[in-house]
Amino acid sequence: MPTLPVTPAQLAIALALTVVGSAIQGSVGIGFAVIVAPVLLLVAPEFVPGSIVLAAILLVILMTVRERRDVIVRDLSAATLGRILGTVPAAYVLSSLPKSVYELLFGALVMLGVLVSWLGWHVAPTRRNVFLASILSGFMSTVSSIGGPPMALVYQHEEGPRIRATISAIFTIGGLITLTGLWWAGRFHSAELMLGLLLMPGVVAGFTISRYTTARIDGAHVRPALLAASALCAIVVIVRALAAEL
């Protein structure tokens, strides 16, 4: 049996975060990677980004199946093309970055995601904007596993079921594209596959919880807490990377 690249304590932390992140994303449409990725980069970087992306694919598949009637189908082709265009340069960048520079880029992209979400600009959900947001989402997801903020910005004024269903459908396809890019960049192999599979029970548990919390969790209250926690973790990651360079 292959040796785990993480300690039992690290795996327990990752699973706990996965349950919480899956429950929140299952309820409001985003939040899984925003919660899980910044913390795990600090305590168990082996999970980031490939294993988190793999676990997230299961979550968005479950969400898409549950709310399939509300998917905005016309947006899927534009989103898929945008995701490919964003993933290719990100995979190229990842293939040549040293660890400290990667952490700086990771922290910067998390802060960008927080800024985009916090400002809450009004962006019309046109096919052009879906395409452009998907390019940014693809780049961010491949580097940091956090690709939700650009898509959430486009769909922020849609009804809850349409937000959850459409973003989940886009990320089901996009996640597979991202994993392909990570594999090409040498960042997704057997160890990342094993860790991603180990997170899946947490995904199922969190998704099951979300069936009971969807109508009870107010996204307007959850969002500021998510953004603040993500920003704090990103700052820690950036400071740590800068210290390593000195």
Secondary structure as a PSIPRED ss2 file (coil, helix, strand):
# PSIPRED VFORMAT (PSIPRED V4.0)

   1 M C   1.000  0.000  0.000
   2 P C   1.000  0.000  0.000
   3 T C   1.000  0.000  0.000
   4 L C   1.000  0.000  0.000
   5 P C   1.000  0.000  0.000
   6 V C   1.000  0.000  0.000
   7 T C   1.000  0.000  0.000
   8 P H   0.000  1.000  0.000
   9 A H   0.000  1.000  0.000
  10 Q H   0.000  1.000  0.000
  11 L H   0.000  1.000  0.000
  12 A H   0.000  1.000  0.000
  13 I H   0.000  1.000  0.000
  14 A H   0.000  1.000  0.000
  15 L H   0.000  1.000  0.000
  16 A H   0.000  1.000  0.000
  17 L H   0.000  1.000  0.000
  18 T H   0.000  1.000  0.000
  19 V H   0.000  1.000  0.000
  20 V H   0.000  1.000  0.000
  21 G H   0.000  1.000  0.000
  22 S H   0.000  1.000  0.000
  23 A H   0.000  1.000  0.000
  24 I H   0.000  1.000  0.000
  25 Q H   0.000  1.000  0.000
  26 G H   0.000  1.000  0.000
  27 S H   0.000  1.000  0.000
  28 V H   0.000  1.000  0.000
  29 G C   1.000  0.000  0.000
  30 I C   1.000  0.000  0.000
  31 G C   1.000  0.000  0.000
  32 F H   0.000  1.000  0.000
  33 A H   0.000  1.000  0.000
  34 V H   0.000  1.000  0.000
  35 I H   0.000  1.000  0.000
  36 V H   0.000  1.000  0.000
  37 A H   0.000  1.000  0.000
  38 P H   0.000  1.000  0.000
  39 V H   0.000  1.000  0.000
  40 L H   0.000  1.000  0.000
  41 L H   0.000  1.000  0.000
  42 L H   0.000  1.000  0.000
  43 V H   0.000  1.000  0.000
  44 A C   1.000  0.000  0.000
  45 P H   0.000  1.000  0.000
  46 E H   0.000  1.000  0.000
  47 F H   0.000  1.000  0.000
  48 V C   1.000  0.000  0.000
  49 P C   1.000  0.000  0.000
  50 G H   0.000  1.000  0.000
  51 S H   0.000  1.000  0.000
  52 I H   0.000  1.000  0.000
  53 V H   0.000  1.000  0.000
  54 L H   0.000  1.000  0.000
  55 A H   0.000  1.000  0.000
  56 A H   0.000  1.000  0.000
  57 I H   0.000  1.000  0.000
  58 L H   0.000  1.000  0.000
  59 L H   0.000  1.000  0.000
  60 V H   0.000  1.000  0.000
  61 I H   0.000  1.000  0.000
  62 L H   0.000  1.000  0.000
  63 M H   0.000  1.000  0.000
  64 T H   0.000  1.000  0.000
  65 V H   0.000  1.000  0.000
  66 R H   0.000  1.000  0.000
  67 E C   1.000  0.000  0.000
  68 R H   0.000  1.000  0.000
  69 R H   0.000  1.000  0.000
  70 D H   0.000  1.000  0.000
  71 V C   1.000  0.000  0.000
  72 I C   1.000  0.000  0.000
  73 V H   0.000  1.000  0.000
  74 R H   0.000  1.000  0.000
  75 D H   0.000  1.000  0.000
  76 L H   0.000  1.000  0.000
  77 S H   0.000  1.000  0.000
  78 A H   0.000  1.000  0.000
  79 A H   0.000  1.000  0.000
  80 T H   0.000  1.000  0.000
  81 L H   0.000  1.000  0.000
  82 G H   0.000  1.000  0.000
  83 R H   0.000  1.000  0.000
  84 I H   0.000  1.000  0.000
  85 L H   0.000  1.000  0.000
  86 G H   0.000  1.000  0.000
  87 T H   0.000  1.000  0.000
  88 V H   0.000  1.000  0.000
  89 P H   0.000  1.000  0.000
  90 A H   0.000  1.000  0.000
  91 A H   0.000  1.000  0.000
  92 Y H   0.000  1.000  0.000
  93 V H   0.000  1.000  0.000
  94 L H   0.000  1.000  0.000
  95 S C   1.000  0.000  0.000
  96 S C   1.000  0.000  0.000
  97 L C   1.000  0.000  0.000
  98 P C   1.000  0.000  0.000
  99 K H   0.000  1.000  0.000
 100 S H   0.000  1.000  0.000
 101 V H   0.000  1.000  0.000
 102 Y H   0.000  1.000  0.000
 103 E H   0.000  1.000  0.000
 104 L H   0.000  1.000  0.000
 105 L H   0.000  1.000  0.000
 106 F H   0.000  1.000  0.000
 107 G H   0.000  1.000  0.000
 108 A H   0.000  1.000  0.000
 109 L H   0.000  1.000  0.000
 110 V H   0.000  1.000  0.000
 111 M H   0.000  1.000  0.000
 112 L H   0.000  1.000  0.000
 113 G H   0.000  1.000  0.000
 114 V H   0.000  1.000  0.000
 115 L H   0.000  1.000  0.000
 116 V H   0.000  1.000  0.000
 117 S H   0.000  1.000  0.000
 118 W H   0.000  1.000  0.000
 119 L H   0.000  1.000  0.000
 120 G C   1.000  0.000  0.000
 121 W C   1.000  0.000  0.000
 122 H C   1.000  0.000  0.000
 123 V C   1.000  0.000  0.000
 124 A C   1.000  0.000  0.000
 125 P C   1.000  0.000  0.000
 126 T C   1.000  0.000  0.000
 127 R H   0.000  1.000  0.000
 128 R H   0.000  1.000  0.000
 129 N H   0.000  1.000  0.000
 130 V H   0.000  1.000  0.000
 131 F H   0.000  1.000  0.000
 132 L H   0.000  1.000  0.000
 133 A H   0.000  1.000  0.000
 134 S H   0.000  1.000  0.000
 135 I H   0.000  1.000  0.000
 136 L H   0.000  1.000  0.000
 137 S H   0.000  1.000  0.000
 138 G H   0.000  1.000  0.000
 139 F H   0.000  1.000  0.000
 140 M H   0.000  1.000  0.000
 141 S H   0.000  1.000  0.000
 142 T H   0.000  1.000  0.000
 143 V H   0.000  1.000  0.000
 144 S H   0.000  1.000  0.000
 145 S C   1.000  0.000  0.000
 146 I C   1.000  0.000  0.000
 147 G C   1.000  0.000  0.000
 148 G H   0.000  1.000  0.000
 149 P H   0.000  1.000  0.000
 150 P H   0.000  1.000  0.000
 151 M H   0.000  1.000  0.000
 152 A H   0.000  1.000  0.000
 153 L H   0.000  1.000  0.000
 154 V H   0.000  1.000  0.000
 155 Y H   0.000  1.000  0.000
 156 Q C   1.000  0.000  0.000
 157 H C   1.000  0.000  0.000
 158 E C   1.000  0.000  0.000
 159 E C   1.000  0.000  0.000
 160 G H   0.000  1.000  0.000
 161 P H   0.000  1.000  0.000
 162 R H   0.000  1.000  0.000
 163 I H   0.000  1.000  0.000
 164 R H   0.000  1.000  0.000
 165 A H   0.000  1.000  0.000
 166 T H   0.000  1.000  0.000
 167 I H   0.000  1.000  0.000
 168 S H   0.000  1.000  0.000
 169 A H   0.000  1.000  0.000
 170 I H   0.000  1.000  0.000
 171 F H   0.000  1.000  0.000
 172 T H   0.000  1.000  0.000
 173 I H   0.000  1.000  0.000
 174 G H   0.000  1.000  0.000
 175 G H   0.000  1.000  0.000
 176 L H   0.000  1.000  0.000
 177 I H   0.000  1.000  0.000
 178 T H   0.000  1.000  0.000
 179 L H   0.000  1.000  0.000
 180 T H   0.000  1.000  0.000
 181 G H   0.000  1.000  0.000
 182 L H   0.000  1.000  0.000
 183 W H   0.000  1.000  0.000
 184 W H   0.000  1.000  0.000
 185 A C   1.000  0.000  0.000
 186 G C   1.000  0.000  0.000
 187 R C   1.000  0.000  0.000
 188 F C   1.000  0.000  0.000
 189 H C   1.000  0.000  0.000
 190 S H   0.000  1.000  0.000
 191 A H   0.000  1.000  0.000
 192 E H   0.000  1.000  0.000
 193 L H   0.000  1.000  0.000
 194 M H   0.000  1.000  0.000
 195 L H   0.000  1.000  0.000
 196 G H   0.000  1.000  0.000
 197 L H   0.000  1.000  0.000
 198 L H   0.000  1.000  0.000
 199 L H   0.000  1.000  0.000
 200 M H   0.000  1.000  0.000
 201 P H   0.000  1.000  0.000
 202 G H   0.000  1.000  0.000
 203 V H   0.000  1.000  0.000
 204 V H   0.000  1.000  0.000
 205 A H   0.000  1.000  0.000
 206 G H   0.000  1.000  0.000
 207 F H   0.000  1.000  0.000
 208 T H   0.000  1.000  0.000
 209 I H   0.000  1.000  0.000
 210 S H   0.000  1.000  0.000
 211 R H   0.000  1.000  0.000
 212 Y H   0.000  1.000  0.000
 213 T H   0.000  1.000  0.000
 214 T C   1.000  0.000  0.000
 215 A C   1.000  0.000  0.000
 216 R C   1.000  0.000  0.000
 217 I C   1.000  0.000  0.000
 218 D C   1.000  0.000  0.000
 219 G H   0.000  1.000  0.000
 220 A H   0.000  1.000  0.000
 221 H H   0.000  1.000  0.000
 222 V H   0.000  1.000  0.000
 223 R H   0.000  1.000  0.000
 224 P H   0.000  1.000  0.000
 225 A H   0.000  1.000  0.000
 226 L H   0.000  1.000  0.000
 227 L H   0.000  1.000  0.000
 228 A H   0.000  1.000  0.000
 229 A H   0.000  1.000  0.000
 230 S H   0.000  1.000  0.000
 231 A H   0.000  1.000  0.000
 232 L H   0.000  1.000  0.000
 233 C H   0.000  1.000  0.000
 234 A H   0.000  1.000  0.000
 235 I H   0.000  1.000  0.000
 236 V H   0.000  1.000  0.000
 237 V H   0.000  1.000  0.000
 238 I H   0.000  1.000  0.000
 239 V H   0.000  1.000  0.000
 240 R H   0.000  1.000  0.000
 241 A H   0.000  1.000  0.000
 242 L H   0.000  1.000  0.000
 243 A H   0.000  1.000  0.000
 244 A H   0.000  1.000  0.000
 245 E H   0.000  1.000  0.000
 246 L C   1.000  0.000  0.000
